[in-house]
Each structure stands twice: as structure tokens, then as C-alpha cells.
């Protein structure tokens, strides 16, 4: 994409309403525009990142043998009355009526609807296990929306639902989700720590939430520093292997990690003092096992091999896809702007032409642009007739991981400058070598939506 043809409404000044770093930088980088309290339009740059995260979530869910569906945003209140949650959910639920005076609601979550789908089409234990998921907009009428997309009213969320014959099978689904989430977050350049949590209105007695450590996190977190050394992205874990998935959960639960709500100082005291850490955490996902709560209330039964009808065991599993963007920025930025991890960057590199209109510089930039595009990479070429300082400031603000700087002086020596946004390190390379280095960098990470020649 050439910047002269792109819609990137960057702001020089920080909007007064922005309280946290991610909100400030997303507004300044032209990623979002507020339309109402807690409701945002996603502009091209923000929308590209949102789609990148969505693709990663889809890929990891499908690897875990979960099946994507799409349910409507508007639900009938009758389903929620069946489960008993319509009156219990509270004022976060946006309740509406259609022209026939029927009670409807804007989806805050979809346990009732997916249970209705299941009971309408599945009747035999032979169809189990089954996990369905969707990625869809949700709405919760927060009493005080704040922190931009981090605590908005409308948000983009992956919500998945498992159906199993027994509690043992359902707990395997629970552990399988935990593994798939850890892999998902690592691909996004995040380290999310799973911690025991309160189930809230979802229900159930088994739940973990995933928190990313960041200064602006809502929760205080107490943890054993060894927990941050655990990595799972590159492990080849067989999702059908119950013991392998359980072992991942056991690795975390063997090390202390609690939020302020569940913190037990007596247990934390057993951690060696040099490993006792506290920080702030941002919640980016949660998994639940709630047994037969919804299946019993709504008649979601299957017949077992003896002909007996029994309610299925269920769980639900969420990832805040839009919220993740804020978490990534909170965890990865500096005074100049965002620093995108390679796996989620909206463009793989920026090209800065130091002397727009100079035939040699223009030709070199065009050649780099075409070479990178031919390899399946997406460069953002700043071809505007602007001063170099303004171009550098824009690239730093939007946070692309790599920048190629092209100018007459370097071209006389047959080189361009390749700069890492994260480290600030620069090196001069022949254009062909710079392209090959960038291709190698992106080949080395799991970028599922790009193919290289």
C-alpha cells in the first residue's frame, strides 16, 4: 500500500479523553474513532490489525478441532428465560423490543443460543465430543466505559462452547482450550498467564482467566517469576491426548499465580522470596467449565449406549479479540508510538523515501515495494512529498516492526537502511539483501495468512 493512497488520519496531539496508553496511541495512529461512549469505528489500520488477530484465533481453534459457526447478534429473550438468566444478568444486557413487541436482546454472550442449536440437531452420544465457536461483535452496557477499546460497550470476541458426554471429557475440552489459548497469545507476541478466577454470571466452579502483564492492568497480580518462563507456542501437543493437555495446566498450577481477588499470602509465602513478583494484569480471555447448568435447564440431552437420556456437560471459552489490540499496545510501546510484534503488524515493513521526486530514489523504492509484495509481504510505502522527520514520526507512531529508508546518499553506495522499530538498530544493506532478510524474518514466525515464493 502506498501511503498517498491510504486513509491514515494520524493526530499530532493527544486527545484529552484518552486515559491510557493504548487509547491515546490508537486515536493518534488513526486506528479508531469514537462514535459514542464505549463504541468505536475501526479505521483501516485498526481494522487490519483486528483481522490479523482474528485469523490467528481461527487458525489455532481449527488446529484444536473446533468448528466455526456464526450466530445472530440479536437474540430472543425467550431462550434466556429458559436458562433463568434473563432477569439475573443485570443492566449490562441491552434489552430491546421489535415492532411486534417481542422481547429481544443484543448478544452479551451466547450460551443459550448455542445450547438451542445443539438440542435441535444432536441426540446421540456418538456425535460427541463437539466444540462450536464464533468470532462476533458483542455488546455489554458498561456503567462506565473507559480506557478506549479496553473497557468498551461494543467489542469483538471469540466465544466457543464444548459439548461432552462426561465431566472427564468436558475437563479435557477445558484443558485443550487452555493450550490453544496459550499458543494463540504467543503468536501475537504476548505472554498470557492463566489464573484461577471467579465465574461471574456465566456460572460453574472451574474457570481460568488469562492476564497479560502491563502497568495499566485492572487487576493486581501475584506470581512466581518462573511462570513467565513457560512457553508453549512451539510445542507439538496432540490435542487428542488428555494427559498432554492436562500436563500443561499442571505446569501452571504448580507455580503460584493469582489475582488480587484470589491471592492467598500463605501460599505465596512458599515461593522463594527472589521469585515473588507482583504486577498489574489485563484480562484477555477466560475459559469455563459449568457442567450441566444450561443443558439441564434447556433440555440438551443425548442418548448413551444403554439408551439412557443424559444432559451433556458444557463449557464456554472466550478471547477478547478487539481487547487484545489494546493489551498488545500496553505491553509493547515507547514514547514515540506503538511497537507491533511481527505476527500481528498491519504492514510488515515501512518504506521511507527521503527524497520523493528524485528519479533514482523513486525507482529504488518502487523496486523494493514490488519485490516485497511479490514475496507475499505487505509493505507500506510513504511516497508523500513530506519532510523526512515527519515520515519517520509517522512510522514510529504506527509501529511497523521494520523500516527501509531510501535516499540518494545511500543509493550512491548501493545500500538502503534497514531499521528495527523495537531495538532501534540500523544496518546498511544492498536492496536485494534487505528484502531477503525481511523475508527470512517473516518465514521464521508462524504467519499463517501469507505465502512465500
C-alpha positions in Angstrom: 0.0 0.0 0.0 1.2 3.5 -0.9 0.6 6.0 1.9 -0.5 8.7 -0.5 -3.5 6.4 -1.4 -4.2 5.2 2.1 -6.6 6.5 4.7 -4.4 7.1 7.8 -5.8 10.1 9.8 -2.9 10.4 12.3 -3.2 13.1 15.0 -0.3 15.2 16.3 -1.9 16.0 19.6 -3.1 13.5 22.2 -6.9 13.6 22.7 -7.8 14.8 26.1 -10.3 12.0 26.8 -7.6 9.3 26.4 -6.6 8.0 29.8 -4.4 5.0 29.0 -1.5 4.5 26.5 -3.4 2.2 24.2 -6.3 4.5 23.8 -4.0 7.5 23.2 -1.9 5.7 20.6 -4.9 4.1 18.8 -6.5 7.5 18.4 -3.3 9.2 17.4 -2.4 6.4 14.9 -5.7 6.7 13.2 -6.8 3.2 14.1 -10.2 4.1 15.7 -12.7 6.9 16.0 -15.1 7.2 18.9 -18.8 7.3 17.8 -20.4 7.1 21.3 -19.4 6.2 24.8 -17.6 2.9 24.6 -18.4 2.5 20.8 -15.8 2.9 18.1 -15.4 2.9 14.3 -12.5 0.8 13.2 -10.5 2.7 10.6 -8.3 0.9 8.0 -5.1 0.5 10.1 -7.0 -0.7 13.2 -9.3 -2.9 11.1 -6.2 -4.6 9.5 -4.8 -5.5 13.0 -8.2 -6.7 14.1 -8.3 -9.1 11.1 -4.8 -10.3 11.8 -5.7 -11.3 15.3 -9.0 -12.9 14.1 -7.0 -15.0 11.6 -4.6 -16.2 14.3 -7.6 -17.2 16.6 -9.3 -19.0 13.8 -6.1 -20.9 12.8 -5.4 -22.1 16.4 -9.1 -23.0 17.0 -9.2 -25.1 13.9 -6.0 -26.9 14.9 -7.7 -27.9 18.1 -10.6 -29.4 16.0 -13.1 -26.7 17.0 -15.7 -25.8 14.4 -16.6 -22.2 13.4 -20.2 -21.1 13.1 -21.9 -17.7 13.1 -24.9 -16.9 15.3 -27.0 -13.7 15.1 -26.2 -10.7 17.2 -29.9 -10.2 18.2 -31.3 -13.0 20.4 -34.8 -13.9 21.6 -35.3 -13.2 25.3 -37.3 -16.5 25.5 -34.0 -18.5 25.4 -32.6 -16.6 28.3 -35.8 -17.0 30.2 -35.4 -20.8 29.8 -32.0 -20.7 31.4 -33.1 -18.3 34.1 -30.6 -15.6 33.2 -32.8 -13.0 31.5 -33.7 -11.3 34.8 -30.5 -12.2 36.5 -27.9 -10.8 34.1 -28.4 -7.2 35.1 -28.3 -3.9 33.3 -25.2 -4.8 31.2 -27.7 -6.6 28.9 -29.2 -4.3 26.3 -32.9 -5.3 26.1 -35.0 -4.2 23.1 -38.4 -4.9 21.5 -39.2 -5.3 17.9 -42.3 -3.9 16.2 -44.3 -6.9 17.2 -43.5 -6.1 20.9 -41.3 -9.2 21.2 -38.5 -9.1 23.8 -35.1 -9.3 22.2 -31.6 -8.6 23.4 -28.2 -7.6 21.9 -25.8 -10.5 22.5 -23.5 -10.2 25.5 -22.7 -13.9 25.3 -24.3 -16.9 23.6 -24.6 -20.0 25.9 -28.3 -20.1 25.5 -28.4 -19.8 21.7 -25.7 -22.4 21.1 -27.4 -24.8 23.5 -30.6 -24.3 21.5 -28.7 -25.2 18.3 -27.2 -28.3 19.9 -30.5 -29.6 21.3 -32.2 -29.1 17.9 -29.7 -31.2 16.0 -27.8 -33.6 18.3 -29.4 -36.5 20.1 -26.8 -39.3 20.3 -23.6 -39.7 22.3 -21.9 -40.8 19.0 -21.9 -37.1 17.9 -19.8 -36.1 20.9 -17.4 -34.5 21.6 -18.4 -31.3 19.8 -17.0 -27.8 20.1 -18.5 -24.9 18.2 -17.2 -21.3 18.2 -17.7 -18.0 16.6 -16.0 -14.6 16.4 -18.6 -11.9 16.5 -19.4 -8.4 17.9 -20.9 -8.4 21.4 -22.5 -5.6 23.5 -22.5 -5.1 27.2 -23.8 -1.8 28.5 -20.9 -0.9 30.9 -22.0 1.6 33.5 -18.7 3.5 33.0 -17.0 2.6 29.7 -13.4 3.8 29.8 -9.8 3.1 28.5 -10.9 3.0 24.9 -11.4 -0.5 23.5 -10.1 -2.0 26.7 -13.4 -1.4 28.5 -15.9 -0.5 25.8 -19.5 -1.4 25.4 -19.2 -3.0 21.9 -16.4 -5.5 21.4 -15.2 -8.2 19.1 -15.0 -11.6 20.8 -14.3 -15.2 20.1 -16.7 -17.4 22.1 -16.6 -21.2 22.0 -18.8 -23.8 23.5 -18.0 -27.5 24.1 -20.5 -30.4 24.5 -19.2 -33.6 26.1 -20.8 -36.8 27.5 -18.9 -36.8 30.8 -17.3 -34.4 33.2 -13.9 -36.0 32.4 -14.4 -35.4 28.7 -15.5 -31.8 29.4 -12.4 -31.1 31.5 -10.3 -32.4 28.7 -12.0 -29.8 26.4 -11.2 -27.2 29.1 -7.6 -28.1 29.1 -7.5 -28.3 25.3 -8.8 -24.7 25.2 -6.1 -23.6 27.7 -3.4 -25.0 25.5 -4.8 -23.5 22.3 -5.1 -20.1 24.0 -1.5 -20.1 25.2 -0.4 -20.9 21.6 -2.7 -18.1 20.3 -1.3 -15.4 22.6 2.3 -16.4 21.9 1.7 -16.0 18.2 0.6 -12.5 18.9 3.8 -11.7 20.8 2.1 -11.8 24.2 2.7 -13.9 27.3 -0.6 -14.5 29.0 -0.7 -16.2 32.4 -3.7 -18.4 33.2 -5.0 -17.8 36.7 -7.9 -19.2 38.7 -10.8 -16.8 38.6 -14.5 -16.1 39.6 -17.0 -17.4 37.1 -19.4 -14.5 37.5 -22.8 -14.7 35.6 -21.5 -17.4 33.3 -21.6 -19.9 36.2 -19.7 -23.0 37.1 -16.9 -23.8 39.5 -14.0 -24.2 37.2 -12.6 -21.2 35.4 -9.2 -19.6 34.5 -8.7 -16.1 33.1 -5.7 -15.2 31.0 -3.9 -12.0 32.0 -1.2 -10.0 30.2 1.2 -8.1 32.5 1.1 -4.4 31.9 1.3 -1.3 34.0 -2.2 -0.2 33.2 -3.8 -3.6 34.1 -7.1 -3.6 36.0 -6.1 -6.4 38.4 -3.1 -6.7 40.7 -1.3 -10.0 40.1 0.9 -12.0 42.4 3.0 -14.7 40.8 6.1 -16.9 40.8 8.5 -15.4 38.3 9.1 -18.9 36.9 5.6 -18.8 35.4 6.8 -16.2 32.9 9.5 -18.6 31.6 6.9 -21.2 30.4 6.4 -21.2 26.6 4.0 -23.4 24.6 3.9 -21.9 21.0 6.4 -24.2 19.5 5.4 -27.4 21.4 3.8 -30.1 19.2 1.0 -31.0 21.6 -1.5 -33.6 20.4 -4.9 -32.1 21.3 -6.5 -35.5 21.5 -4.0 -36.6 24.2 -5.8 -35.9 27.5 -2.6 -36.4 29.6 -0.6 -34.0 27.4 -3.2 -31.2 27.7 -3.6 -31.8 31.5 0.2 -31.6 31.9 0.2 -28.0 30.5 -2.4 -26.9 33.1 -0.4 -28.7 35.8 2.7 -26.8 34.8 1.0 -23.5 35.6 -0.9 -24.6 38.7 2.4 -26.0 40.2 3.6 -22.4 40.2 1.9 -19.6 42.1 -0.2 -17.1 40.1 -3.2 -15.4 41.5 -5.1 -12.1 41.0 -5.8 -9.9 43.9 -9.3 -11.5 44.3 -7.9 -15.0 44.8 -4.5 -14.2 46.3 -3.5 -16.3 49.3 -0.5 -14.8 51.1 0.1 -18.0 53.0 0.5 -19.9 49.7 2.6 -17.1 48.1 5.0 -17.3 51.1 6.0 -20.8 49.9 7.6 -19.3 46.8 11.3 -18.4 47.2 11.5 -14.7 48.0 13.6 -13.8 45.0 10.8 -15.3 42.8 7.9 -13.5 44.4 6.6 -10.8 42.0 3.6 -8.5 41.8 2.4 -6.5 38.8 -0.8 -5.3 37.0 -2.6 -7.6 34.6 -5.0 -7.1 31.7 -7.6 -9.8 31.1 -7.6 -11.1 27.5 -9.6 -14.3 27.8 -11.4 -16.7 30.1 -12.4 -20.4 30.0 -15.2 -22.0 31.9 -16.5 -25.5 32.8 -20.1 -25.3 34.1 -21.2 -28.9 33.8 -24.9 -29.4 33.1 -26.2 -25.9 34.1 -27.5 -25.0 30.7 -28.2 -28.4 29.3 -30.5 -29.4 32.2 -32.3 -26.1 32.1 -32.8 -26.2 28.4 -33.2 -29.9 27.7 -29.9 -30.5 25.8 -29.7 -34.3 26.3 -28.2 -37.2 24.4 -28.9 -40.9 24.5 -26.0 -43.0 25.7 -25.1 -46.5 24.5 -27.6 -48.0 27.0 -30.4 -45.9 25.7 -30.5 -43.6 28.7 -31.0 -39.8 28.2 -28.5 -37.7 29.9 -27.6 -33.9 29.9 -24.4 -33.0 28.2 -21.5 -31.4 30.1 -20.6 -28.0 28.8 -18.1 -25.2 29.0 -17.6 -21.8 27.3 -14.4 -20.2 26.3 -13.8 -16.5 25.3 -11.0 -14.4 23.8 -11.4 -10.7 23.6 -10.1 -10.1 20.1 -10.6 -6.3 20.0 -9.4 -6.0 23.6 -6.2 -7.9 22.7 -5.2 -4.9 20.5 -5.2 -2.7 23.5 -3.3 -5.3 25.5 -0.6 -5.6 22.9 -0.1 -1.9 22.7 0.0 -1.5 26.5 2.7 -4.2 26.6 4.7 -3.0 23.6 5.2 0.7 23.0 7.6 3.5 23.7 7.4 7.3 23.9 7.3 7.6 20.1 4.4 5.1 19.5 3.3 1.5 19.1 5.8 -1.4 18.6 3.9 -4.2 16.8 5.1 -7.8 17.2 5.8 -9.3 13.7 2.9 -11.7 14.0 0.2 -9.0 14.2 1.6 -6.0 12.4 -0.7 -4.3 10.0 2.1 -3.9 7.4 5.3 -6.0 7.5 7.6 -3.0 6.9 7.6 0.6 6.0 9.5 2.2 3.1 10.5 5.8 3.6 11.7 7.8 0.5 13.9 10.5 1.8 13.8 12.5 -1.5 10.5 12.0 -3.2 10.8 13.1 -6.8 14.4 12.0 -7.2 14.3 9.5 -10.1 16.9 7.1 -8.6 15.2 7.2 -5.1 11.7 6.8 -6.6 12.8 3.8 -8.7 14.6 2.1 -5.8 11.5 2.5 -3.6 9.3 1.1 -6.3 11.6 -1.8 -6.8 11.6 -2.6 -3.1 7.8 -2.3 -3.0 7.4 -4.7 -5.8 9.9 -7.2 -4.5 8.4 -7.4 -1.1 4.9 -7.7 -2.5 5.9 -10.5 -4.8 7.1 -12.5 -1.7 3.7 -12.1 -0.1 4.7 -9.4 2.3 2.8 -6.1 2.7 4.9 -3.0 2.7 3.6 0.5 3.5 5.4 2.9 1.2 5.5 6.5 2.4 5.6 8.2 -1.0 4.2 11.5 0.2 6.1 14.8 -0.6 6.8 15.4 3.1 9.9 16.1 5.2 11.9 13.1 6.3 11.3 13.9 10.0 7.5 13.8 9.5 7.8 10.5 7.7 9.9 8.9 10.5 7.5 10.2 13.1 4.5 8.6 11.3 6.4 5.3 11.0 7.3 5.3 14.7 3.8 6.2 15.7 2.1 3.4 13.8 4.8 1.0 15.0 5.7 -1.2 12.0 8.4 -3.6 13.1 10.8 -2.8 10.3 11.6 0.3 8.2 13.5 0.6 5.0 15.0 4.1 4.4 16.0 5.0 0.9 17.9 8.1 0.0 20.3 9.4 -2.7 23.4 9.2 -0.5 22.9 5.5 0.4 22.0 4.6 -3.1 25.3 6.0 -4.3 26.9 3.4 -2.2 24.5 0.7 -3.3 22.7 0.4 0.0 19.4 1.1 1.9 19.0 1.3 5.6 17.0 -1.4 7.5 15.9 -0.4 11.0 14.3 -2.4 13.8 11.5 -0.5 15.5 11.9 -2.5 18.7 15.6 -2.2 19.2 16.3 0.9 17.1 19.3 -0.9 15.5 20.0 0.0 11.8 22.2 -1.6 9.2 23.0 -0.7 5.7 22.4 -3.5 3.1 22.1 -3.8 -0.7 18.4 -3.6 -1.5 18.2 -7.3 -2.5 19.8 -8.4 0.7 17.4 -6.2 2.7 14.4 -7.9 1.0 15.9 -11.3 1.6 16.5 -10.5 5.3 12.9 -9.4 5.8 11.5 -12.5 4.0 13.7 -14.7 6.3 12.4 -12.9 9.4 8.8 -13.5 8.5 9.4 -17.0 7.3 10.8 -17.8 10.8 7.5 -16.9 12.5 4.1 -18.5 12.1 2.4 -16.1 9.7 -0.5 -18.3 8.5 -2.1 -15.8 6.1 0.9 -15.2 3.9 2.6 -17.5 1.4 6.1 -17.1 0.3 7.5 -18.0 -3.1 
